[in-house]
Amino acid sequence: MPSIEAVLERFAERRNAPLAYLVALIVTAAALGARILLQPVIPGFVFVTVYPAVLISGALGGLWAGVMSATLGGAAAWYFF
């Protein structure tokens, strides 16, 4: 089990920005696709799949990838649903 210092150092490293944004875009698109499939089952909960996408994007890509995921996911969910 890695120590907390090793984990914090790993998160503090500079991430590959294009890859981080690509992962955020893919995760957000997958969340919106899942939301489209879940529309008949849970019609009232528009952002239910966007929350995990933002958390995953932020954890893997950093702050700005999470912000991008939240902005794109929120705007798309507001527009489509």
C-alpha positions as CSV (number, residue, x, y, z in Angstrom):
1,M,0.0,0.0,0.0
2,P,1.6,3.3,-1.0
3,S,2.0,6.0,1.6
4,I,-0.1,9.1,1.5
5,E,3.0,11.2,0.5
6,A,3.5,9.1,-2.6
7,V,-0.1,9.4,-3.6
8,L,-0.1,13.2,-3.1
9,E,3.1,13.5,-5.1
10,R,1.5,11.6,-7.9
11,F,-1.5,13.9,-8.0
12,A,0.8,17.0,-7.8
13,E,2.7,16.0,-10.9
14,R,1.9,17.9,-14.1
15,R,-0.5,15.9,-16.2
16,N,-0.5,15.6,-19.9
17,A,-3.0,18.3,-20.8
18,P,-4.3,17.1,-24.2
19,L,-4.7,13.6,-22.8
20,A,-6.5,14.9,-19.7
21,Y,-8.9,16.9,-21.8
22,L,-9.5,14.0,-24.2
23,V,-10.3,11.7,-21.3
24,A,-12.7,14.4,-19.8
25,L,-14.4,14.7,-23.2
26,I,-14.8,10.9,-23.6
27,V,-16.1,10.4,-20.1
28,T,-18.6,13.3,-20.4
29,A,-19.8,12.0,-23.8
30,A,-20.3,8.5,-22.3
31,A,-22.2,10.0,-19.4
32,L,-24.5,11.9,-21.8
33,G,-25.0,8.7,-23.8
34,A,-25.9,6.8,-20.6
35,R,-28.3,9.6,-19.8
36,I,-30.0,9.3,-23.1
37,L,-30.4,5.6,-22.5
38,L,-31.8,6.2,-19.0
39,Q,-34.3,8.8,-20.0
40,P,-37.3,6.5,-20.1
41,V,-36.4,5.0,-16.7
42,I,-35.6,8.2,-14.7
43,P,-36.9,11.2,-16.6
44,G,-36.6,13.8,-14.0
45,F,-33.0,13.5,-12.9
46,V,-31.1,15.4,-15.6
47,F,-27.6,15.6,-14.1
48,V,-27.5,12.2,-12.5
49,T,-24.8,10.9,-14.9
50,V,-22.9,14.1,-15.2
51,Y,-21.8,14.1,-11.5
52,P,-19.7,11.0,-11.8
53,A,-18.3,12.2,-15.1
54,V,-17.1,15.4,-13.5
55,L,-15.6,13.5,-10.5
56,I,-13.8,11.0,-12.8
57,S,-12.5,13.8,-15.1
58,G,-11.3,15.9,-12.1
59,A,-9.6,12.9,-10.5
60,L,-7.8,11.8,-13.7
61,G,-7.2,15.0,-15.4
62,G,-7.0,17.7,-12.8
63,L,-9.0,20.8,-12.0
64,W,-9.4,22.2,-15.5
65,A,-10.4,18.9,-17.0
66,G,-13.1,18.6,-14.3
67,V,-14.2,22.2,-15.0
68,M,-14.4,21.4,-18.7
69,S,-16.4,18.3,-18.0
70,A,-18.8,20.1,-15.7
71,T,-19.3,22.9,-18.2
72,L,-19.8,20.7,-21.2
73,G,-22.0,18.2,-19.3
74,G,-24.1,20.8,-17.7
75,A,-24.7,22.7,-20.9
76,A,-25.5,19.6,-22.9
77,A,-27.8,18.2,-20.2
78,W,-29.6,21.6,-20.0
79,Y,-29.9,21.8,-23.8
80,F,-31.0,18.2,-24.6
81,F,-33.1,17.4,-21.5
